[in-house]
C-alpha cells in the first residue's frame, strides 16, 4: 500500500513567498514492518553482496560505555539500508552505480559515541551479486539494530527550517507568528521540513545547522539521506502522518500503543542522516567503503531538569531519547558526522535541547 503525505493545510508559496527560492524535493521512504527480499529496497532488510567480496568488519577499539561490545576484536557490520535507483529517481547516483548500501558497526565509537557507518555504491547488474548471509555481531543493543522494513517512496517538497537564511527568517518572523496565531499551523513544525526517513530535501536538525565541509576542496556538503526512527513527532504529526495511516475516527494517539509505534517508529530507535556534496570536484565513485569517517558531532549537552553534564546515564526526560546522527560525505568519498538528537512525542522546543542520548560507562 502506498503512503501519502497530506497536502499542506496552508499555501506556503502564497503566505511566505520569501521561502520559495529555497524549496527542495525530498523523497519520503515511509518504512513499514515487512519481509523485503534482497533484491528490493529496504531498511534493515537482507542485502545483495558480491561473492568475491568479504563481508566487512569493524576493527576499531570501542570505548567503554553501556553500548560497548562484550569483547574487543573484529565485529561484523549490520545492514541498515539498501536503495535501488529505480525507487529514488531524485537521487543522483555516481557513474554507473544504481545501488546504494549503508552498513554500520552496532556499537559506540569514540567519535560521538555512536555507530560507525560505511556506505557502498554498486551496479546491481554485477554477475556475482547474491543474497548475503552475513555473520551476526554478539551483544549489540536493539537501539542499533534496525527492524526489517519495506519502503513506500513518495516525493514531497521541503522548505527550510533551521537552514532558512537568518535575514529571511527575521523578515518573516512577524508573518510566521501571525499565521500561527490565526490558523494554529506553525511554519516551523507543520509546513517546512518533512519528517521521517527520506532522500534529499533538508535535514531535520535539532539545533542550528552544523554543515561539514569537504576535506578535499572545502565545499559545503549537502543533504543526501535521513534515516530517522520516527515518521512524525508529537507536534508535527498532523501534517506528516500519512493519509493511509490516519485513523478513521479520533487520532493516531488514540490507537493502542503497539499499533501506533508500528506506524510512528517502525525502525525502533535507530536513526542517522547522510549528506552528499554539490561540489563539481567530486572524484569517481568507489565500489567499497568510504576510507575515513570524520566526526564533527555537536557535543551539546542535554540541559533539562538540572542535567547539564554528559556523565548522566541514558537520561530519558521527555519519553524516549532517540539516537540521531547527521552524516555527510563528499564525492562518494570521505564521511563526516554532524547533528544531534531526536525525542519522541514532544514539542520542537523540548527536542531542540535533547541533542544526544547520554550514556554512562558499563
C-alpha positions as CSV (number, residue, x, y, z in Angstrom):
1,X,0.0,0.0,0.0
2,X,1.3,3.4,-0.9
3,X,1.9,6.1,1.7
4,X,0.8,9.7,1.0
5,X,1.7,12.8,3.0
6,X,-1.4,15.0,3.4
7,X,-1.4,18.2,1.3
8,X,-0.1,21.1,3.4
9,X,-3.0,22.7,5.2
10,X,-1.9,26.2,4.1
11,X,-0.5,27.5,0.8
12,X,3.2,28.1,1.8
13,X,4.1,29.7,-1.5
14,X,1.4,32.4,-1.2
15,X,1.7,33.1,2.5
16,X,5.5,33.1,2.7
17,X,6.9,33.8,-0.8
18,X,10.3,34.5,0.6
19,X,10.9,30.8,1.3
20,X,10.0,29.6,-2.2
21,X,13.5,30.2,-3.5
22,X,14.9,27.7,-1.1
23,X,12.5,24.8,-1.6
24,X,13.9,21.3,-2.4
25,X,12.4,18.0,-3.4
26,X,12.6,15.2,-0.9
27,X,11.5,11.5,-1.2
28,X,10.0,10.2,2.0
29,X,10.6,6.5,2.1
30,X,7.9,5.6,4.7
31,X,9.4,2.3,6.1
32,X,6.9,-0.2,7.4
33,X,7.5,-3.6,9.1
34,X,7.6,-6.3,6.4
35,X,9.6,-9.0,4.7
36,X,11.6,-7.4,1.9
37,X,13.8,-9.6,-0.3
38,X,17.5,-9.0,-1.0
39,X,16.5,-7.6,-4.5
40,X,14.3,-4.9,-3.0
41,X,15.0,-1.5,-1.4
42,X,14.6,-1.8,2.3
43,X,15.7,-0.6,5.7
44,X,17.1,-3.3,8.0
45,X,16.3,-6.0,5.4
46,X,18.5,-8.5,3.5
47,X,21.0,-7.1,1.0
48,X,22.8,-8.2,-2.1
49,X,26.6,-8.8,-1.7
50,X,29.3,-9.8,-4.2
51,X,30.5,-13.4,-3.7
52,X,34.0,-12.1,-4.3
53,X,33.9,-9.5,-1.6
54,X,34.3,-10.5,2.1
55,X,31.7,-9.2,4.5
56,X,33.1,-6.0,6.2
57,X,34.1,-6.0,9.8
58,X,34.9,-3.2,12.2
59,X,38.3,-3.4,13.8
60,X,38.1,-0.2,15.8
61,X,38.8,0.0,19.6
62,X,35.5,0.7,21.2
63,X,35.0,3.0,24.2
64,X,33.7,1.5,27.4
65,X,30.0,2.6,27.6
66,X,26.6,0.9,28.1
67,X,26.7,0.3,24.3
68,X,30.1,-1.4,24.1
69,X,30.8,-4.8,22.6
70,X,31.3,-7.6,25.1
71,X,34.9,-8.0,23.8
72,X,37.3,-6.2,21.6
73,X,38.0,-7.6,18.1
74,X,36.6,-7.7,14.6
75,X,32.8,-7.1,14.6
76,X,30.7,-7.8,11.5
77,X,28.7,-4.8,10.3
78,X,24.9,-4.9,10.1
79,X,22.8,-3.9,7.1
80,X,20.9,-0.6,7.6
81,X,19.8,0.5,4.2
82,X,19.6,-0.8,0.6
83,X,18.3,1.6,-2.1
84,X,17.9,0.9,-5.8
85,X,18.0,3.9,-8.1
86,X,14.6,2.9,-9.7
87,X,12.9,3.6,-6.3
88,X,14.5,7.1,-5.8
89,X,14.9,8.8,-9.2
90,X,15.6,12.1,-7.5
91,X,18.9,10.7,-6.0
92,X,21.9,11.3,-8.3
93,X,23.8,8.0,-8.2
94,X,27.5,8.3,-9.2
95,X,28.8,7.0,-12.5
96,X,27.3,3.6,-13.4
97,X,26.1,2.8,-9.8
98,X,22.4,2.1,-9.3
99,X,22.5,0.6,-5.8
100,X,23.3,2.3,-2.5
101,X,24.0,0.2,0.6
102,X,24.6,1.5,4.1
103,X,26.0,-0.7,6.9
104,X,27.3,0.2,10.3
105,X,29.0,-1.2,13.4
106,X,26.3,-1.5,16.0
107,X,28.4,-0.3,19.0
108,X,29.6,3.0,20.3
109,X,32.7,4.6,18.8
110,X,35.0,7.3,20.3
111,X,33.8,9.9,17.8
112,X,30.4,10.9,19.1
113,X,29.7,7.6,20.9
114,X,27.6,6.3,18.0
115,X,27.7,3.5,15.4
116,X,30.3,3.9,12.7
117,X,28.7,3.7,9.2
118,X,30.1,2.6,5.9
119,X,28.4,3.1,2.5
120,X,28.8,1.3,-0.8
121,X,27.7,2.3,-4.3
122,X,27.4,-0.6,-6.7
123,X,26.0,-1.6,-10.1
124,X,23.1,-4.0,-9.4
125,X,23.9,-5.9,-12.6
126,X,27.2,-7.3,-11.3
127,X,27.2,-11.0,-12.1
128,X,28.3,-12.2,-8.6
129,X,25.7,-10.3,-6.5
130,X,23.9,-12.7,-4.3
131,X,21.7,-12.5,-1.3
132,X,24.1,-12.0,1.6
133,X,24.2,-14.3,4.7
134,X,26.3,-12.0,7.0
135,X,27.6,-13.1,10.4
136,X,25.8,-11.6,13.3
137,X,27.6,-9.5,15.9
138,X,27.4,-10.5,19.5
139,X,25.8,-8.3,22.1
140,X,24.5,-5.2,20.3
141,X,21.6,-3.2,21.8
142,X,18.3,-3.2,20.0
143,X,18.8,0.6,19.6
144,X,21.5,-0.1,16.9
145,X,19.7,-2.9,15.1
146,X,17.0,-1.7,12.7
147,X,13.9,-3.8,12.2
148,X,13.4,-5.1,8.6
149,X,11.1,-2.7,6.8
150,X,9.7,-2.4,3.2
151,X,9.7,1.1,1.7
152,X,7.0,3.3,0.1
153,X,8.8,6.2,-1.7
154,X,6.9,9.4,-2.1
155,X,8.1,12.8,-3.5
156,X,7.4,15.8,-1.3
157,X,8.6,19.4,-1.2
158,X,10.7,20.6,1.7
159,X,11.0,24.3,2.8
160,X,14.0,25.2,5.0
161,X,13.6,25.2,8.8
162,X,16.9,25.7,10.5
163,X,18.5,26.3,7.1
164,X,16.3,29.3,6.2
165,X,18.8,32.2,5.9
166,X,18.7,34.4,9.0
167,X,17.8,37.6,7.1
168,X,14.8,35.8,5.5
169,X,13.7,34.3,8.9
170,X,13.9,37.7,10.5
171,X,11.9,39.4,7.7
172,X,9.2,36.7,8.0
173,X,9.1,36.3,11.8
174,X,6.0,38.5,12.4
175,X,4.2,36.8,9.5
176,X,5.0,33.4,10.8
177,X,3.7,34.3,14.2
178,X,0.6,36.0,12.8
179,X,-0.3,32.9,10.6
180,X,0.2,30.5,13.5
181,X,-2.0,32.6,15.8
182,X,-4.7,32.8,13.2
183,X,-4.7,29.2,12.0
184,X,-2.9,27.1,14.5
185,X,-0.4,26.0,11.9
186,X,3.3,26.6,12.6
187,X,5.7,27.1,9.7
188,X,8.5,25.5,11.7
189,X,6.6,22.4,12.8
190,X,3.9,21.8,10.2
191,X,4.9,23.5,7.0
192,X,8.6,23.3,6.4
193,X,10.9,20.2,6.6
194,X,9.3,16.8,6.2
195,X,9.9,14.3,8.9
196,X,10.8,10.6,8.8
197,X,13.2,8.6,6.6
198,X,13.9,10.4,3.4
199,X,16.2,11.1,0.5
200,X,17.1,14.7,-0.4
201,X,15.4,17.8,1.0
202,X,16.6,19.3,4.2
203,X,17.9,17.6,7.4
204,X,15.7,17.5,10.4
205,X,18.1,19.5,12.6
206,X,17.5,19.7,16.3
207,X,20.0,22.6,16.7
208,X,21.4,25.3,14.5
209,X,22.8,23.8,11.2
210,X,26.4,22.5,11.5
211,X,27.3,21.6,7.9
212,X,30.6,19.9,7.4
213,X,32.9,21.0,4.5
214,X,34.7,18.8,2.0
215,X,38.2,17.9,3.3
216,X,39.4,18.0,-0.3
217,X,38.0,21.2,-1.8
218,X,36.3,22.9,1.3
219,X,32.9,23.0,-0.4
220,X,29.9,22.7,1.9
221,X,28.3,19.3,1.8
222,X,24.6,18.9,1.0
223,X,22.0,16.6,2.4
224,X,21.7,13.1,0.9
225,X,19.6,10.8,3.1
226,X,18.0,10.8,6.6
227,X,17.4,7.5,8.4
228,X,15.2,8.6,11.3
229,X,13.5,6.3,13.8
230,X,10.3,8.4,13.8
231,X,7.9,9.2,11.0
232,X,6.4,12.2,13.0
233,X,6.6,13.7,16.4
234,X,4.1,15.0,18.9
235,X,3.8,18.4,17.4
236,X,4.1,17.9,13.7
237,X,2.1,14.7,13.3
238,X,-1.0,16.4,11.8
239,X,1.0,17.2,8.6
240,X,3.5,14.3,8.4
241,X,1.3,11.3,9.4
242,X,0.4,9.6,6.0
243,X,-3.2,9.6,4.9
244,X,-3.3,5.8,4.8
245,X,-2.2,5.5,8.4
246,X,-4.7,8.1,9.7
247,X,-7.4,6.5,11.9
248,X,-11.0,6.8,10.6
249,X,-12.0,8.2,13.9
250,X,-10.2,10.1,16.6
251,X,-6.3,10.5,16.3
252,X,-3.2,8.4,16.0
253,X,-2.6,8.9,19.7
254,X,-5.8,7.0,20.5
255,X,-4.6,3.8,18.9
256,X,-3.2,1.0,21.0
257,X,0.5,1.6,21.8
258,X,1.8,-1.3,19.7
259,X,-0.3,-0.3,16.7
260,X,0.8,3.3,16.9
261,X,4.5,2.6,17.3
262,X,4.5,0.3,14.3
263,X,3.4,3.4,12.3
264,X,5.4,6.0,14.1
265,X,8.7,4.2,14.9
266,X,8.9,1.1,12.7
267,X,12.7,1.0,12.9
268,X,13.0,1.1,16.6
269,X,15.4,3.7,17.9
270,X,17.9,3.7,15.0
271,X,18.4,7.0,13.3
272,X,21.0,8.7,11.1
273,X,21.4,11.3,8.5
274,X,23.6,11.3,5.4
275,X,24.5,14.2,3.2
276,X,26.0,14.5,-0.2
277,X,28.0,17.3,-1.9
278,X,27.2,19.7,-4.7
279,X,30.9,20.1,-5.4
280,X,31.9,19.7,-9.0
281,X,35.3,18.4,-8.0
282,X,33.8,15.1,-6.7
283,X,36.0,12.1,-7.5
284,X,34.7,9.0,-9.2
285,X,32.6,6.6,-7.1
286,X,34.4,3.7,-5.4
287,X,32.8,0.3,-5.1
288,X,33.9,-0.2,-1.5
289,X,33.5,1.7,1.8
290,X,34.5,5.3,2.4
291,X,38.1,5.4,3.7
292,X,37.6,7.6,6.7
293,X,34.9,8.9,8.9
294,X,35.4,12.4,10.3
295,X,33.4,13.3,13.4
296,X,32.3,16.9,13.8
297,X,29.4,16.0,16.1
298,X,27.9,18.8,18.0
299,X,28.6,17.8,21.6
300,X,25.9,20.0,23.1
301,X,24.6,18.5,26.4
302,X,21.1,17.6,27.5
303,X,20.1,20.5,29.6
304,X,16.8,19.7,31.2
305,X,15.6,19.2,34.8
306,X,19.1,20.1,36.2
307,X,21.1,17.7,34.0
308,X,23.9,19.6,32.3
309,X,26.7,17.1,32.1
310,X,27.5,14.2,29.7
311,X,28.1,11.9,32.6
312,X,24.4,11.2,33.2
313,X,23.3,7.7,32.3
314,X,20.8,7.3,29.5
315,X,18.7,10.3,30.6
316,X,15.1,10.0,29.5
317,X,13.1,13.1,30.4
318,X,10.6,13.6,27.5
319,X,9.9,10.0,26.6
320,X,12.4,8.0,24.6
321,X,15.5,10.0,23.6
322,X,16.3,8.6,20.2
323,X,19.8,8.5,18.6
324,X,20.1,10.9,15.7
325,X,23.2,11.3,13.7
326,X,23.8,13.7,10.9
327,X,26.3,12.3,8.4
328,X,27.8,13.7,5.3
329,X,30.0,12.6,2.6
330,X,31.9,14.3,-0.2
331,X,32.3,13.0,-3.7
332,X,31.3,9.5,-2.7
333,X,34.4,9.6,-0.6
334,X,35.1,10.8,3.0
335,X,32.4,10.9,5.5
336,X,31.6,13.3,8.3
337,X,29.2,13.3,11.2
338,X,27.2,16.3,12.3
339,X,24.0,16.9,14.1
340,X,22.1,15.9,17.3
341,X,19.2,14.0,18.7
342,X,15.5,13.3,18.4
343,X,12.9,13.0,21.1
344,X,9.6,11.2,20.5
345,X,6.2,12.7,21.2
346,X,7.4,16.1,22.4
347,X,7.4,19.6,21.1
348,X,10.1,21.1,18.9
349,X,11.2,23.4,21.7
350,X,11.9,20.4,24.0
351,X,13.6,18.5,21.2
352,X,16.0,21.3,20.5
353,X,17.7,20.7,23.8
354,X,17.9,16.9,23.5
355,X,20.9,16.6,21.2
356,X,22.4,13.3,22.4
357,X,21.4,10.3,24.3
358,X,23.6,10.3,27.3
359,X,25.4,7.2,28.4
360,X,27.5,6.1,31.3
361,X,30.3,3.6,31.3
362,X,29.5,0.0,31.9
